[in-house]
Amino acid sequence: MDGDVAEYLKRDHKWIAHFHVAGVPTRNEIDGTQELNYRYIAEVIAGLPGWNGYVSHEWRPAPGRNVLESIAAAVALMDV
């Protein structure tokens, strides 16, 4: 997406039934260690006109992370 994820979402959301998120590049937690700002992406999704789909998270904790804390943080991050 050439680094302009939010603009692509705004432009093309009418073709999207649901969003699938995962950490970039590790496909682990969607936290501050990843390349994308998932809080901002969640805000963009929440503000899309007419969109009422859902977001799923391809989630697996990184080695050494507390599983329950990790998933709770991801849910809190995306809950806007």
ZIDA-V530397 format. One record per backbone hydrogen bond with DSSP energy under -0.5 kcal/mol. NH is the residue of the N-H (numbers start at 0). CO is the residue of the C=O. E is the energy in kcal/mol with one decimal. If there is no record, write none. Layout:
# ZIDA-V530397
NH:CO:E + NH:CO:E
This chain:
# ZIDA-V530397
3:0:-1.7 + 7:3:-1.9 + 8:4:-2.5 + 9:5:-2.4 + 10:6:-2.3 + 11:7:-2.8 + 12:8:-1.3 + 14:11:-2.3 + 15:12:-1.8 + 18:53:-2.5 + 20:55:-3.0 + 22:27:-1.6 + 26:22:-1.6 + 30:28:-0.9 + 33:30:-1.7 + 34:23:-2.9 + 37:35:-1.2 + 40:36:-2.1 + 41:37:-2.6 + 42:38:-2.1 + 43:39:-2.4 + 44:40:-2.7 + 45:41:-2.6 + 46:42:-1.3 + 47:44:-1.6 + 50:47:-1.4 + 53:16:-0.6 + 55:18:-3.1 + 57:20:-3.0 + 57:55:-0.5 + 58:56:-1.3 + 64:61:-2.2 + 66:64:-0.5 + 69:65:-2.4 + 70:66:-2.2 + 71:67:-2.0 + 72:68:-2.1 + 73:69:-1.8 + 74:70:-2.3 + 75:71:-2.3 + 76:72:-2.2 + 77:73:-1.8 + 78:74:-1.1 + 79:77:-1.2
